[in-house]
Each structure stands twice: as C-alpha cells, then as structure tokens.
Amino acid sequence: MEAVVDRTLNYLSEFSQKLEVELDAAQKIIEKLKKQLQKQNPVAKDQVALQKEINAKDLQIRGLENEIVELKRSVEEEKNMAARMKFKMEEMQKELAKKDALIEKLIKKE
C-alpha cells in the first residue's frame, strides 16, 4: 500500500516539477518579449500583436501556477492519507499483537 502511495507521490512531484519548468520557460519568454518591445519601439500594429502574445503567455502562466497549486494540494492530501493509513496499520498491528498475546495466555491455561 505504501508503494502505491509512494509512486503516486513521486508521479505528482515529477509532474509538478515539469509544470514549474514550463512556467519558468514561459516567464522567460515573456521577459524576452517585453525587452524586444522596449528595444524595437514598434509601430502600433506590431505592439498590439506583441501585447496579445504577452497577455496569452501571462494567462498560460496563471493556468500553470493554478495547476501547480492544485498538484501541491493533492500531494499534501496524499501524504496526509498515507500518514493516516500508516498510523491505522500500526494501531491494527498493536491490536493484533494484543490479541495474539491473549490467545497465547488462553492456550497456556488450557
């Protein structure tokens, strides 16, 4: 069970890292476009097109940031669930040990 949880956490972690890399790349593109815009002092039409591209990249970044937040939340939920399951398993093992000890006592008394 722990292996499944670990694999899920690893998958979510890798996916989150991938999204963060994409987010960084998109932010670099936006910065590059902004610098180009400032250097070129383009005509109004070019400026509008660049601004649209920048706005689209900003929207993409916001979407990726939201996905990262959701993935991090999911990872935390999975970690919490794994911890609860581990705690429950430990409690069940303790209870089983108590029952085994009681059975041993009963067998010895007979």
TAZI-V631394 format. One record per residue. N is the residue number from 1. RES is the residue in one letter. PSI is psi in degrees with one decimal (none if undefined). D_CENTER is the distance of its C-alpha to the mean C-alpha in whole Angstrom. Layout:
N RES PSI D_CENTER
N RES PSI D_CENTER
This chain:
1 M -41.1 20
2 E -33.9 18
3 A -40.5 18
4 V -44.1 16
5 V -44.4 14
6 D -43.3 13
7 R -40.7 13
8 T -45.3 10
9 L -41.2 8
10 N -43.3 9
11 Y -47.3 9
12 L -38.8 5
13 S -46.3 5
14 E -41.0 8
15 F -40.9 7
16 S -41.8 5
17 Q -39.9 8
18 K -43.6 10
19 L -37.0 9
20 E -38.9 10
21 V -44.3 13
22 E -39.2 14
23 L -45.9 14
24 D -42.9 16
25 A -42.8 18
26 A -39.1 19
27 Q -38.2 20
28 K -40.7 22
29 I -42.1 24
30 I -45.6 24
31 E -41.5 26
32 K -44.4 28
33 L -39.4 29
34 K -42.3 30
35 K -42.4 32
36 Q -41.9 34
37 L -42.9 35
38 Q -39.2 36
39 K -44.1 38
40 Q -28.0 39
41 N 60.6 40
42 P 167.0 40
43 V 165.7 43
44 A -40.2 41
45 K -46.9 40
46 D -39.4 38
47 Q -41.1 37
48 V -43.7 36
49 A -43.8 34
50 L -40.6 32
51 Q -38.4 31
52 K -42.2 30
53 E -41.3 28
54 I -44.5 26
55 N -39.9 26
56 A -42.2 24
57 K -38.2 22
58 D -42.8 21
59 L -40.9 20
60 Q -42.3 18
61 I -45.7 16
62 R -40.8 16
63 G -43.5 14
64 L -39.9 11
65 E -42.0 11
66 N -41.3 11
67 E -41.2 8
68 I -43.5 6
69 V -45.5 7
70 E -41.2 7
71 L -41.7 3
72 K -39.8 3
73 R -42.4 6
74 S -41.7 6
75 V -44.3 5
76 E -41.3 8
77 E -42.0 10
78 E -41.5 10
79 K -44.0 11
80 N -42.7 14
81 M -42.0 15
82 A -41.3 15
83 A -42.1 17
84 R -41.9 19
85 M -40.6 20
86 K -43.9 21
87 F -43.4 23
88 K -41.4 25
89 M -41.3 26
90 E -42.8 27
91 E -41.4 29
92 M -38.4 30
93 Q -39.1 31
94 K -44.1 33
95 E -41.3 35
96 L -40.6 36
97 A -40.3 37
98 K -43.9 39
99 K -40.4 41
100 D -41.5 41
101 A -41.0 43
102 L -41.9 45
103 I -42.8 46
104 E -42.9 47
105 K -44.1 50
106 L -39.8 51
107 I -41.1 52
108 K -34.1 54
109 K -26.5 56
110 E none 57
